Amino acid sequence: MEPKNQYNYLLNKSKNEIIDKMGQEFNFYPQNLWTYTLKISWFGRKKIMLLFFEGEKVSQIKIKYIYGKFTA
């Protein structure tokens, strides 16, 4: 079981710092919501991290578990 605040170190990071730490996924740079796929299980369940930005800094982080296609 992962700690709930495992990704809190990303709070208040800039978009460029997020790209340096997490890599370049398909995120439209000017958007205020970026997503990263953290894990895909063998039966298709995905662990998705949502990063919410206010200005250029991460203001909120959410983790979602989904099956199939993700829609915000």
RAHU-V880144 format. One record per residue. N is the residue number from 0. D_FIRST is the distance of its C-alpha to the first C-alpha in whole Angstrom. Layout:
N:D_FIRST ; N:D_FIRST
This chain:
0:0 ; 1:4 ; 2:7 ; 3:9 ; 4:12 ; 5:11 ; 6:14 ; 7:16 ; 8:18 ; 9:20 ; 10:21 ; 11:25 ; 12:25 ; 13:28 ; 14:28 ; 15:29 ; 16:27 ; 17:24 ; 18:26 ; 19:26 ; 20:22 ; 21:21 ; 22:24 ; 23:27 ; 24:25 ; 25:28 ; 26:28 ; 27:31 ; 28:32 ; 29:34 ; 30:31 ; 31:29 ; 32:26 ; 33:24 ; 34:21 ; 35:19 ; 36:18 ; 37:14 ; 38:14 ; 39:16 ; 40:15 ; 41:18 ; 42:19 ; 43:19 ; 44:16 ; 45:16 ; 46:13 ; 47:16 ; 48:16 ; 49:19 ; 50:21 ; 51:24 ; 52:27 ; 53:30 ; 54:32 ; 55:31 ; 56:28 ; 57:24 ; 58:24 ; 59:21 ; 60:18 ; 61:16 ; 62:13 ; 63:15 ; 64:14 ; 65:17 ; 66:20 ; 67:23 ; 68:24 ; 69:23 ; 70:25 ; 71:25
